C-alpha cells in the first residue's frame, strides 16, 4: 500500500497514472471505512455491530485495501485484547454465578435508604470502585445485570441506573493504571510510573465522576423516585456471606493485586485476567455454580467480530494514509500553549475514540505523540481523552459494546442517537473539568 502514500508528495493536480490509480484506491478505502462505521452506528435491519464490522474488514481484504498478511498482522496485534476479553468473561461468569456482585448491589440499595436519587449515587460509587480495581469492562459485565435485577425487583425505572453503569465504567477508568488496559499501554510506551499516574489522574477522575453523577441527577430527576420500598431486598442484603461469595471475593482481590503486581514485573495484564478468569471459573465448576459448557456460551461472538473487523478496517485506512492528518494535528498541538494543546489533544483523541473505538484510537495516536516529542501533559491528556471520551457514542469503547450486549440479552434497547445525546451532555463538561484539574495538578507537581 506504499504507492498510495505517493499522492502525498504530489500536488492535487498531479495527473500521473500512478496518482490516478492511487486516488481511486484511496477513495475506495475511505468509502468502505465510512460505510462500515455508519452501519455500526445505525445497525440497519437490526443487524449487530459485529456483523457490519467484520463485513467491512472482509471487504477491505477482498478488494486488497489490506493484504491478507497485513490483516493477520493486525489480528496478532489484537491478541492481547482478545485474551483479555476471554478471561474477563470467565471471571465475570464465576463472580455472577456466585452472587457476589448481587450482594454488592443489595448493599447499595440498603445504603440508599429508599431514596432513588441516593441509589443513583450509590450505583456511581459501586461502579467507580469496580472500575478502579477490575477495569471498565468488568464493571459493565458485573454491575449492569445486578443493577437491572434490583430495579425490576423494586419496580424502579431501569434506564437511569443502567446508563450510570456504562458511563461510570469509562469515566472512572483513568483512576488507576489497572482501571483500563489503555492506561497500561500508555504506561509502557511512555514509562509512566504507577505513582505518577495516580498523582496526576486520581483527583481529575474523581471530579469527572462527580460531574457525571450530578448531570445524571438533573437529566433523570423526573425518573428518580424520592421514595421507594427497599423491603423486598433488605433481608438478602443482611444475610451472611456464602462460601461461594467468600471464595470469589478472595479471588477477585487476588486478581486486582495481580494487575498491580504485573505492572511492576513487566507481565501483560491480560495474562492476569486470563489466569484469574480460568481459576475462578474452575472454582465455580468445582462448587457446582458453573459448567464447562458455560465457558463457551458466555463468550459473545458479535463482540469479537466487532473488535477484529473494525481493527482491519482502521488498519486499511491507516495504510492508505487516511490517518496522516492525525500526526499533523499532534505536531501542531505541541507548538501552541500547554493548556490549549492539552484540550486539543484530549478532545481530538476523545472524538477519534467515538469513530474508531478507544483502543484503536490509542494505538493510532501513540506513535505521533512519540515522534513529536510531546510533553507529559499532552500524553496524559490524550490518555484521559481515550478513557473518558468514548462516552459520546455506542462504539466508543469495548465497555459500551459489552453493556449493549448485556442489556439486549434482557430485552432492552438503546439507540445510537439516544446514547449520543446523553453522551454529549454528560461527557463534555466531565472531560473539561478533568482536564483543568490535570493542568493545575501538573503545574503544582511539576
VOPAGU-2260 file (C-alpha; in pm, 1 decimal, decimal comma):
REM VOPAGU-2260
SITE   aa  ch    i         X         Y         Z
SITE  UNK   A    0       0,0       0,0       0,0
SITE  UNK   A    1     304,0     226,8     -10,2
SITE  UNK   A    2     204,0     355,8    -354,4
SITE  UNK   A    3     -98,7     521,7    -203,7
SITE  UNK   A    4     122,2     748,7       5,1
SITE  UNK   A    5     288,4     861,1    -320,7
SITE  UNK   A    6      -1,6    1100,8    -361,8
SITE  UNK   A    7     103,1    1298,2     -56,9
SITE  UNK   A    8     421,6    1403,1    -233,4
SITE  UNK   A    9     231,8    1543,8    -531,2
SITE  UNK   A   10       6,8    1841,4    -583,1
SITE  UNK   A   11    -363,7    1767,6    -605,1
SITE  UNK   A   12    -345,8    1840,6    -973,4
SITE  UNK   A   13     -92,5    1566,4   -1048,7
SITE  UNK   A   14    -215,9    1361,2   -1341,8
SITE  UNK   A   15      34,1    1075,3   -1349,4
SITE  UNK   A   16    -120,5     727,2   -1390,1
SITE  UNK   A   17       5,7     612,8   -1050,5
SITE  UNK   A   18    -160,1     903,7    -871,0
SITE  UNK   A   19    -485,9     848,9   -1059,7
SITE  UNK   A   20    -491,2     481,4    -960,6
SITE  UNK   A   21    -394,7     558,8    -603,5
SITE  UNK   A   22    -662,0     826,9    -574,2
SITE  UNK   A   23    -924,0     572,7    -681,2
SITE  UNK   A   24    -786,8     314,3    -437,8
SITE  UNK   A   25    -786,1     566,6    -153,7
SITE  UNK   A   26   -1143,6     668,4    -230,6
SITE  UNK   A   27   -1249,0     302,4    -223,1
SITE  UNK   A   28   -1077,0     254,5     112,2
SITE  UNK   A   29   -1245,4     564,7     251,3
SITE  UNK   A   30   -1584,8     456,0     117,4
SITE  UNK   A   31   -1563,1     112,8     281,1
SITE  UNK   A   32   -1442,6     264,1     608,9
SITE  UNK   A   33   -1717,3     527,3     621,6
SITE  UNK   A   34   -1988,0     277,9     522,2
SITE  UNK   A   35   -1870,7      35,0     790,2
SITE  UNK   A   36   -1870,1     298,3    1062,9
SITE  UNK   A   37   -2214,8     425,5     962,3
SITE  UNK   A   38   -2353,1      71,4     960,2
SITE  UNK   A   39   -2202,8       2,7    1302,5
SITE  UNK   A   40   -2359,6     321,3    1437,8
SITE  UNK   A   41   -2705,7     273,9    1286,7
SITE  UNK   A   42   -2735,7    -109,6    1277,3
SITE  UNK   A   43   -2954,5    -131,8     962,8
SITE  UNK   A   44   -3225,2    -400,5     985,5
SITE  UNK   A   45   -3124,3    -456,5    1346,4
SITE  UNK   A   46   -2809,8    -643,3    1243,6
SITE  UNK   A   47   -2543,2    -628,7    1515,0
SITE  UNK   A   48   -2234,0    -407,9    1506,9
SITE  UNK   A   49   -2014,6    -716,5    1484,8
SITE  UNK   A   50   -2165,1    -833,4    1156,3
SITE  UNK   A   51   -2118,0    -493,2     992,7
SITE  UNK   A   52   -1764,0    -453,3    1126,7
SITE  UNK   A   53   -1648,5    -795,0    1009,3
SITE  UNK   A   54   -1816,6    -734,6     671,6
SITE  UNK   A   55   -1619,8    -411,6     634,7
SITE  UNK   A   56   -1298,6    -590,3     726,6
SITE  UNK   A   57   -1370,8    -867,7     477,5
SITE  UNK   A   58   -1433,7    -609,7     203,3
SITE  UNK   A   59   -1101,1    -441,9     279,2
SITE  UNK   A   60    -923,8    -775,9     235,1
SITE  UNK   A   61   -1127,5    -882,8     -69,6
SITE  UNK   A   62   -1052,5    -556,0    -252,1
SITE  UNK   A   63    -688,5    -570,8    -139,1
SITE  UNK   A   64    -716,6    -244,2      54,0
SITE  UNK   A   65    -518,9    -450,1     303,1
SITE  UNK   A   66    -334,9    -770,2     217,8
SITE  UNK   A   67    -418,1   -1097,8     394,1
SITE  UNK   A   68     -74,8   -1092,0     555,8
SITE  UNK   A   69    -132,8    -739,6     688,4
SITE  UNK   A   70    -475,4    -842,5     815,7
SITE  UNK   A   71    -319,7   -1134,8    1002,6
SITE  UNK   A   72     -58,5    -899,8    1148,2
SITE  UNK   A   73    -340,8    -676,0    1269,3
SITE  UNK   A   74    -504,0    -974,9    1436,0
SITE  UNK   A   75    -174,0   -1061,3    1601,1
SITE  UNK   A   76    -158,5    -707,5    1741,9
SITE  UNK   A   77    -507,2    -763,1    1884,5
SITE  UNK   A   78    -420,3   -1091,6    2052,6
SITE  UNK   A   79    -373,2    -930,8    2392,2
SITE  UNK   A   80    -715,0    -765,0    2380,5
SITE  UNK   A   81    -880,4   -1089,7    2274,8
SITE  UNK   A   82    -706,9   -1285,2    2551,0
SITE  UNK   A   83    -818,4   -1018,8    2799,2
SITE  UNK   A   84   -1181,8   -1047,3    2688,2
SITE  UNK   A   85   -1183,6   -1427,2    2710,4
SITE  UNK   A   86   -1050,8   -1412,7    3065,2
SITE  UNK   A   87   -1282,3   -1128,2    3159,2
SITE  UNK   A   88   -1596,3   -1316,1    3056,9
SITE  UNK   A   89   -1484,0   -1624,1    3251,8
SITE  UNK   A   90   -1408,8   -1409,3    3553,5
SITE  UNK   A   91   -1744,3   -1235,5    3540,9
SITE  UNK   A   92   -1923,4   -1565,6    3481,9
SITE  UNK   A   93   -1782,2   -1706,2    3805,0
SITE  UNK   A   94   -1847,9   -1387,6    4002,3
SITE  UNK   A   95   -2201,3   -1359,9    3871,1
SITE  UNK   A   96   -2290,8   -1721,8    3947,3
SITE  UNK   A   97   -2151,3   -1686,9    4299,8
SITE  UNK   A   98   -2381,0   -1389,7    4360,5
SITE  UNK   A   99   -2104,8   -1163,0    4490,6
SITE  UNK   A  100   -2197,3    -859,3    4286,8
SITE  UNK   A  101   -2564,2    -914,2    4353,5
SITE  UNK   A  102   -2468,2    -884,4    4719,4
SITE  UNK   A  103   -2285,1    -557,1    4649,1
SITE  UNK   A  104   -2589,4    -422,1    4465,0
SITE  UNK   A  105   -2809,2    -515,1    4760,2
SITE  UNK   A  106   -2579,1    -325,5    4993,1
SITE  UNK   A  107   -2610,6     -24,9    4760,5
SITE  UNK   A  108   -2989,1     -49,8    4788,0
SITE  UNK   A  109   -2965,2     -58,6    5166,2
SITE  UNK   A  110   -2729,8     241,9    5168,0
SITE  UNK   A  111   -2978,2     438,2    4954,1
SITE  UNK   A  112   -3235,5     422,2    5232,2
SITE  UNK   A  113   -3532,5     412,6    4997,4
SITE  UNK   A  114   -3429,1     726,7    4803,1
SITE  UNK   A  115   -3398,5     682,0    4425,3
SITE  UNK   A  116   -3155,4     973,1    4397,2
SITE  UNK   A  117   -2924,7     828,4    4660,8
SITE  UNK   A  118   -2946,3     493,5    4485,8
SITE  UNK   A  119   -2814,9     652,8    4165,5
SITE  UNK   A  120   -2523,1     796,8    4363,6
SITE  UNK   A  121   -2463,3     452,2    4515,6
SITE  UNK   A  122   -2451,3     295,3    4167,8
SITE  UNK   A  123   -2189,0     552,7    4063,7
SITE  UNK   A  124   -1983,3     473,5    4376,0
SITE  UNK   A  125   -2022,0      96,7    4326,2
SITE  UNK   A  126   -1921,1     129,8    3960,5
SITE  UNK   A  127   -1623,4     352,5    4037,9
SITE  UNK   A  128   -1481,0     103,2    4287,7
SITE  UNK   A  129   -1531,7    -188,8    4049,3
SITE  UNK   A  130   -1373,4       0,2    3758,5
SITE  UNK   A  131   -1077,1     111,8    3966,6
SITE  UNK   A  132    -986,9    -242,2    4070,4
SITE  UNK   A  133   -1115,8    -463,9    3788,8
SITE  UNK   A  134   -1128,8    -241,8    3475,8
SITE  UNK   A  135   -1409,6     -68,0    3291,4
SITE  UNK   A  136   -1508,0    -381,8    3100,2
SITE  UNK   A  137   -1556,5    -574,5    3423,9
SITE  UNK   A  138   -1784,5    -302,0    3556,5
SITE  UNK   A  139   -2038,8    -326,5    3277,7
SITE  UNK   A  140   -2037,5    -706,2    3286,7
SITE  UNK   A  141   -2058,0    -743,1    3664,8
SITE  UNK   A  142   -2259,0    -441,0    3772,3
SITE  UNK   A  143   -2512,1    -399,1    3489,9
SITE  UNK   A  144   -2701,0    -729,8    3538,6
SITE  UNK   A  145   -2738,2    -696,6    3915,4
SITE  UNK   A  146   -2849,1    -334,7    3890,7
SITE  UNK   A  147   -3111,4    -437,6    3635,9
SITE  UNK   A  148   -3239,5    -716,9    3861,6
SITE  UNK   A  149   -3258,1    -477,7    4156,4
SITE  UNK   A  150   -3450,2    -221,2    3950,4
SITE  UNK   A  151   -3700,6    -481,2    3833,6
SITE  UNK   A  152   -3747,5    -622,1    4181,4
SITE  UNK   A  153   -3803,2    -276,3    4327,8
SITE  UNK   A  154   -4008,6    -164,3    4025,9
SITE  UNK   A  155   -3776,5     126,6    3952,0
SITE  UNK   A  156   -3721,9     270,9    3602,1
SITE  UNK   A  157   -3403,7      87,5    3492,9
SITE  UNK   A  158   -3250,2     318,5    3231,4
SITE  UNK   A  159   -3108,3     592,8    3459,9
SITE  UNK   A  160   -2929,4     330,4    3667,5
SITE  UNK   A  161   -2818,8     126,0    3365,8
SITE  UNK   A  162   -2679,8     435,4    3193,0
SITE  UNK   A  163   -2488,4     508,4    3513,7
SITE  UNK   A  164   -2324,2     163,9    3484,6
SITE  UNK   A  165   -2181,4     226,0    3138,6
SITE  UNK   A  166   -2089,4     592,1    3188,4
SITE  UNK   A  167   -1905,1     536,9    3515,5
SITE  UNK   A  168   -1719,4     244,4    3357,8
SITE  UNK   A  169   -1541,8     479,5    3117,5
SITE  UNK   A  170   -1539,4     797,3    3326,2
SITE  UNK   A  171   -1371,2     621,5    3619,8
SITE  UNK   A  172   -1134,4     420,1    3401,1
SITE  UNK   A  173    -845,2     666,2    3435,3
SITE  UNK   A  174    -842,0     639,4    3815,4
SITE  UNK   A  175    -564,7     376,2    3832,7
SITE  UNK   A  176    -333,1     229,6    3568,4
SITE  UNK   A  177    -520,3    -102,4    3600,0
SITE  UNK   A  178    -863,5      54,4    3552,1
SITE  UNK   A  179    -835,5      40,7    3173,5
SITE  UNK   A  180    -597,3    -163,3    2954,7
SITE  UNK   A  181    -533,7     156,0    2757,2
SITE  UNK   A  182    -368,3     308,9    3063,4
SITE  UNK   A  183    -119,6      23,3    3074,7
SITE  UNK   A  184     -46,7      71,8    2704,9
SITE  UNK   A  185      39,3     438,0    2766,1
SITE  UNK   A  186     237,1     348,5    3078,3
SITE  UNK   A  187     451,0     101,8    2885,5
SITE  UNK   A  188     514,2     326,4    2584,9
SITE  UNK   A  189     585,8     643,7    2783,7
SITE  UNK   A  190     724,5     495,8    3107,2
SITE  UNK   A  191     453,2     642,3    3331,2
SITE  UNK   A  192     505,5     507,8    3683,5
SITE  UNK   A  193     209,8     382,8    3888,2
SITE  UNK   A  194     257,9     654,5    4149,3
SITE  UNK   A  195     284,8     927,4    3884,8
SITE  UNK   A  196     -36,3     811,8    3718,8
SITE  UNK   A  197    -224,5     823,4    4048,6
SITE  UNK   A  198     -80,1    1163,3    4142,0
SITE  UNK   A  199    -187,9    1320,4    3812,3
SITE  UNK   A  200    -514,3    1143,0    3737,0
SITE  UNK   A  201    -684,6    1023,0    4055,9
SITE  UNK   A  202    -832,4    1362,0    4150,0
SITE  UNK   A  203    -932,4    1463,0    3793,2
SITE  UNK   A  204   -1104,4    1126,6    3750,7
SITE  UNK   A  205   -1299,8    1157,4    4075,1
SITE  UNK   A  206   -1410,1    1507,4    3973,6
SITE  UNK   A  207   -1523,3    1378,1    3633,6
SITE  UNK   A  208   -1731,0    1105,9    3802,1
SITE  UNK   A  209   -1889,5    1364,5    4033,3
SITE  UNK   A  210   -1977,5    1585,6    3734,7
SITE  UNK   A  211   -2125,9    1285,3    3553,5
SITE  UNK   A  212   -2335,3    1191,2    3855,7
SITE  UNK   A  213   -2458,7    1547,9    3906,3
SITE  UNK   A  214   -2564,8    1577,0    3541,8
SITE  UNK   A  215   -2742,8    1242,0    3559,8
SITE  UNK   A  216   -2934,7    1359,2    3865,2
SITE  UNK   A  217   -3050,8    1665,7    3670,7
SITE  UNK   A  218   -3132,4    1486,0    3345,9
SITE  UNK   A  219   -3320,9    1198,4    3509,3
SITE  UNK   A  220   -3475,2    1387,9    3802,3
SITE  UNK   A  221   -3827,0    1310,3    3677,1
SITE  UNK   A  222   -3747,2     935,8    3667,8
SITE  UNK   A  223   -3577,3     908,6    4007,2
SITE  UNK   A  224   -3833,5     840,9    4280,8
SITE  UNK   A  225   -3788,8    1031,7    4602,6
SITE  UNK   A  226   -3906,5     725,3    4789,7
SITE  UNK   A  227   -3917,5     354,1    4709,9
SITE  UNK   A  228   -3971,6      47,9    4924,7
SITE  UNK   A  229   -3641,7    -144,3    4965,9
SITE  UNK   A  230   -3802,3    -414,9    5180,9
SITE  UNK   A  231   -3800,3    -690,2    4910,7
SITE  UNK   A  232   -3418,0    -682,3    4906,2
SITE  UNK   A  233   -3321,4    -588,4    5261,9
SITE  UNK   A  234   -3328,0    -942,9    5403,0
SITE  UNK   A  235   -3084,5   -1065,0    5135,8
SITE  UNK   A  236   -2855,1    -766,5    5194,8
SITE  UNK   A  237   -2808,5    -852,9    5562,4
SITE  UNK   A  238   -2763,3   -1230,5    5521,9
SITE  UNK   A  239   -2413,1   -1373,7    5595,1
SITE  UNK   A  240   -2174,8   -1424,7    5302,0
SITE  UNK   A  241   -2194,9   -1769,8    5147,8
SITE  UNK   A  242   -1889,1   -1986,7    5093,6
SITE  UNK   A  243   -1904,0   -1918,4    4718,8
SITE  UNK   A  244   -1921,0   -1542,6    4775,5
SITE  UNK   A  245   -1621,1   -1552,3    5008,2
SITE  UNK   A  246   -1416,6   -1763,5    4765,0
SITE  UNK   A  247   -1486,9   -1538,5    4467,6
SITE  UNK   A  248   -1429,4   -1223,0    4673,8
SITE  UNK   A  249   -1085,5   -1351,3    4770,6
SITE  UNK   A  250   -1019,0   -1448,0    4408,8
SITE  UNK   A  251   -1117,0   -1104,3    4278,6
SITE  UNK   A  252    -892,5    -944,6    4536,0
SITE  UNK   A  253    -602,4   -1157,4    4414,4
SITE  UNK   A  254    -676,1   -1062,0    4053,1
SITE  UNK   A  255    -673,3    -693,5    4149,3
SITE  UNK   A  256    -339,2    -742,1    4324,2
SITE  UNK   A  257    -218,9    -930,5    4018,9
SITE  UNK   A  258    -291,3    -631,4    3797,8
SITE  UNK   A  259     -87,3    -408,3    4022,9
SITE  UNK   A  260     192,7    -661,7    4053,4
SITE  UNK   A  261     204,2    -731,6    3680,4
SITE  UNK   A  262     277,4    -366,0    3609,1
SITE  UNK   A  263     586,1    -393,4    3828,6
SITE  UNK   A  264     730,3    -711,3    3675,8
SITE  UNK   A  265     651,1    -640,6    3311,1
SITE  UNK   A  266     378,5    -904,3    3276,6
SITE  UNK   A  267      98,1    -800,0    3043,4
SITE  UNK   A  268    -224,4    -758,4    3245,0
SITE  UNK   A  269    -431,2    -966,6    3005,1
SITE  UNK   A  270    -246,6   -1276,8    3123,2
SITE  UNK   A  271    -353,9   -1193,1    3479,0
SITE  UNK   A  272    -713,0   -1162,2    3357,3
SITE  UNK   A  273    -697,3   -1492,1    3170,4
SITE  UNK   A  274    -535,6   -1676,9    3460,5
SITE  UNK   A  275    -773,6   -1522,9    3712,7
SITE  UNK   A  276   -1076,6   -1593,4    3496,5
SITE  UNK   A  277    -972,5   -1954,3    3442,7
SITE  UNK   A  278    -901,6   -2005,4    3813,3
SITE  UNK   A  279   -1232,4   -1854,7    3926,4
SITE  UNK   A  280   -1421,3   -2048,3    3661,0
SITE  UNK   A  281   -1258,5   -2367,1    3793,2
SITE  UNK   A  282   -1369,8   -2272,3    4144,6
SITE  UNK   A  283   -1719,9   -2225,9    4006,1
SITE  UNK   A  284   -1713,4   -2564,3    3833,0
SITE  UNK   A  285   -1590,7   -2741,0    4147,3
SITE  UNK   A  286   -1858,6   -2565,1    4350,6
SITE  UNK   A  287   -2132,0   -2657,7    4104,9
SITE  UNK   A  288   -2206,8   -2296,7    4007,9
SITE  UNK   A  289   -2055,4   -2317,6    3657,5
SITE  UNK   A  290   -2047,5   -2589,5    3390,6
SITE  UNK   A  291   -1780,4   -2649,7    3128,6
SITE  UNK   A  292   -2031,2   -2557,5    2856,8
SITE  UNK   A  293   -2083,0   -2218,5    3022,7
SITE  UNK   A  294   -1721,9   -2129,2    2946,6
SITE  UNK   A  295   -1807,1   -2132,5    2576,4
SITE  UNK   A  296   -2159,2   -1990,6    2595,5
SITE  UNK   A  297   -2055,2   -1683,1    2791,5
SITE  UNK   A  298   -1829,2   -1560,4    2508,9
SITE  UNK   A  299   -2013,0   -1310,4    2277,8
SITE  UNK   A  300   -1917,6   -1375,2    1912,3
SITE  UNK   A  301   -2059,5   -1040,5    1797,5
SITE  UNK   A  302   -1819,5    -851,5    2021,8
SITE  UNK   A  303   -1517,6   -1041,8    1892,0
SITE  UNK   A  304   -1636,1    -985,0    1534,7
SITE  UNK   A  305   -1657,5    -613,0    1606,4
SITE  UNK   A  306   -1308,2    -595,6    1755,6
SITE  UNK   A  307   -1148,2    -791,5    1471,6
SITE  UNK   A  308   -1344,0    -639,8    1182,9
SITE  UNK   A  309   -1306,2    -278,1    1288,0
SITE  UNK   A  310    -934,5    -321,3    1354,7
SITE  UNK   A  311    -883,5    -443,3     997,4
SITE  UNK   A  312   -1088,2    -153,0     860,3
SITE  UNK   A  313    -882,2     100,3    1056,1
SITE  UNK   A  314    -553,6     -66,2     960,0
SITE  UNK   A  315    -650,6     -40,0     593,8
SITE  UNK   A  316    -744,9     325,4     637,9
SITE  UNK   A  317    -412,1     393,4     806,3
SITE  UNK   A  318    -222,7     217,0     529,0
SITE  UNK   A  319    -398,1     437,0     273,4
SITE  UNK   A  320    -279,5     749,0     453,1
SITE  UNK   A  321    -625,9     843,9     575,5
SITE  UNK   A  322    -496,5     889,8     931,0
SITE  UNK   A  323    -192,7    1100,8     839,0
SITE  UNK   A  324    -375,7    1415,7     944,5
SITE  UNK   A  325    -366,7    1283,3    1299,5
SITE  UNK   A  326      10,2    1309,2    1310,6
SITE  UNK   A  327      -0,1    1664,0    1177,5
SITE  UNK   A  328    -260,9    1761,1    1437,8
SITE  UNK   A  329     -45,5    1628,1    1721,8
SITE  UNK   A  330     254,8    1817,7    1587,9
SITE  UNK   A  331      53,2    2140,6    1581,4
SITE  UNK   A  332     -69,7    2080,9    1936,8
SITE  UNK   A  333     288,4    2067,2    2063,2
SITE  UNK   A  334     357,3    2414,8    1922,5
SITE  UNK   A  335      77,5    2605,3    2099,2
SITE  UNK   A  336      27,5    2689,0    2465,4
SITE  UNK   A  337      12,4    2392,7    2702,7
SITE  UNK   A  338    -349,5    2442,4    2808,8
SITE  UNK   A  339    -473,3    2485,6    2451,0
SITE  UNK   A  340    -261,4    2192,7    2337,6
SITE  UNK   A  341    -393,0    1979,6    2624,1
SITE  UNK   A  342    -755,7    2046,0    2531,6
SITE  UNK   A  343    -680,0    1996,6    2162,1
SITE  UNK   A  344    -509,7    1658,7    2205,8
SITE  UNK   A  345    -756,8    1531,7    2467,6
SITE  UNK   A  346   -1072,5    1628,5    2280,7
SITE  UNK   A  347    -918,6    1521,0    1949,8
SITE  UNK   A  348    -845,1    1179,5    2097,9
SITE  UNK   A  349   -1193,3    1168,3    2251,4
SITE  UNK   A  350   -1352,8    1246,0    1915,6
SITE  UNK   A  351   -1146,2     977,6    1746,2
SITE  UNK   A  352   -1246,3     714,5    2000,2
SITE  UNK   A  353   -1608,0     762,0    1900,4
SITE  UNK   A  354   -1526,1     689,4    1538,5
SITE  UNK   A  355   -1275,2     405,2    1554,6
SITE  UNK   A  356   -1306,7     281,3    1919,1
SITE  UNK   A  357   -1082,1     394,1    2203,3
SITE  UNK   A  358    -836,1     105,6    2182,9
SITE  UNK   A  359    -781,3     159,3    1812,0
SITE  UNK   A  360    -754,8     534,8    1860,7
SITE  UNK   A  361    -497,2     490,1    2135,0
SITE  UNK   A  362    -287,4     268,0    1910,0
SITE  UNK   A  363    -317,6     527,8    1633,2
SITE  UNK   A  364    -233,7     836,5    1840,0
SITE  UNK   A  365      57,2     699,6    2044,1
SITE  UNK   A  366     311,4     687,7    1755,7
SITE  UNK   A  367     252,5    1055,0    1660,2
SITE  UNK   A  368     287,9    1150,1    2026,2
SITE  UNK   A  369     618,9     964,0    2039,0
SITE  UNK   A  370     750,3    1110,8    1713,4
SITE  UNK   A  371     655,1    1467,7    1804,2
SITE  UNK   A  372     825,7    1458,9    2142,8
SITE  UNK   A  373     501,0    1556,2    2314,2
SITE  UNK   A  374     518,2    1669,1    2675,4
SITE  UNK   A  375     398,7    1455,7    2965,0
SITE  UNK   A  376      92,1    1678,7    2997,8
SITE  UNK   A  377     -18,5    1616,1    2639,0
SITE  UNK   A  378      48,3    1242,2    2668,2
SITE  UNK   A  379    -157,3    1208,8    2986,0
SITE  UNK   A  380    -425,2    1434,0    2835,4
SITE  UNK   A  381    -450,4    1202,8    2536,3
SITE  UNK   A  382    -491,8     907,1    2771,1
SITE  UNK   A  383    -765,7    1093,3    2958,5
SITE  UNK   A  384    -942,3    1160,1    2628,2
SITE  UNK   A  385    -921,1     791,1    2536,9
SITE  UNK   A  386   -1059,7     689,3    2877,8
SITE  UNK   A  387   -1343,5     938,9    2932,3
SITE  UNK   A  388   -1411,6    1044,5    2573,4
SITE  UNK   A  389   -1571,0     718,7    2449,7
SITE  UNK   A  390   -1893,6     803,9    2631,5
SITE  UNK   A  391   -2006,7    1009,8    2331,9
SITE  UNK   A  392   -2116,8     709,0    2125,2
SITE  UNK   A  393   -2206,3     340,0    2141,9
SITE  UNK   A  394   -1888,4     239,4    1957,4
SITE  UNK   A  395   -1651,2     446,6    2169,3
SITE  UNK   A  396   -1524,4     164,2    2388,4
SITE  UNK   A  397   -1540,9    -209,4    2434,9
SITE  UNK   A  398   -1710,9    -144,9    2769,0
SITE  UNK   A  399   -2003,3      26,8    2596,5
SITE  UNK   A  400   -2037,6    -256,6    2346,5
SITE  UNK   A  401   -2034,5    -512,3    2627,2
SITE  UNK   A  402   -2300,7    -307,0    2806,1
SITE  UNK   A  403   -2516,8    -302,4    2492,9
SITE  UNK   A  404   -2477,0    -679,7    2467,4
SITE  UNK   A  405   -2584,3    -722,8    2829,5
SITE  UNK   A  406   -2898,4    -507,5    2811,8
SITE  UNK   A  407   -3006,1    -655,9    2477,1
SITE  UNK   A  408   -2994,1   -1000,6    2633,5
SITE  UNK   A  409   -3251,7    -866,3    2879,8
SITE  UNK   A  410   -3481,7    -730,3    2610,2
SITE  UNK   A  411   -3383,2    -363,1    2644,2
SITE  UNK   A  412   -3260,7    -140,5    2363,0
SITE  UNK   A  413   -3087,0     197,0    2341,3
SITE  UNK   A  414   -3046,8     372,2    2006,4
SITE  UNK   A  415   -2719,2     531,1    1897,5
SITE  UNK   A  416   -2897,8     868,0    1878,4
SITE  UNK   A  417   -3019,3     846,1    2239,2
SITE  UNK   A  418   -2673,6     747,7    2360,2
SITE  UNK   A  419   -2509,6    1028,5    2160,6
SITE  UNK   A  420   -2743,8    1292,3    2303,5
SITE  UNK   A  421   -2680,4    1180,5    2660,8
SITE  UNK   A  422   -2308,9    1138,6    2595,0
SITE  UNK   A  423   -2258,9    1492,9    2468,0
SITE  UNK   A  424   -2446,3    1647,2    2761,3
SITE  UNK   A  425   -2274,5    1438,7    3029,1
SITE  UNK   A  426   -1924,9    1387,6    2889,2
SITE  UNK   A  427   -1820,3    1729,0    2755,6
SITE  UNK   A  428   -1825,4    1903,2    3095,7
SITE  UNK   A  429   -1684,0    1598,2    3276,0
SITE  UNK   A  430   -1383,1    1581,3    3044,5
SITE  UNK   A  431   -1332,8    1959,2    3057,3
SITE  UNK   A  432   -1331,2    1961,4    3438,7
SITE  UNK   A  433   -1089,5    1667,0    3446,9
SITE  UNK   A  434    -852,2    1841,7    3204,7
SITE  UNK   A  435    -848,6    2165,6    3404,0
SITE  UNK   A  436    -774,1    1969,3    3721,8
SITE  UNK   A  437    -498,7    1777,2    3541,8
SITE  UNK   A  438    -343,9    2102,0    3416,3
SITE  UNK   A  439    -341,4    2256,4    3764,3
SITE  UNK   A  440    -202,1    1940,1    3925,4
SITE  UNK   A  441      70,4    1914,0    3663,9
SITE  UNK   A  442     173,8    2274,3    3729,9
SITE  UNK   A  443     173,8    2214,8    4105,9
SITE  UNK   A  444     362,4    1884,3    4096,8
SITE  UNK   A  445     598,7    1971,4    3813,9
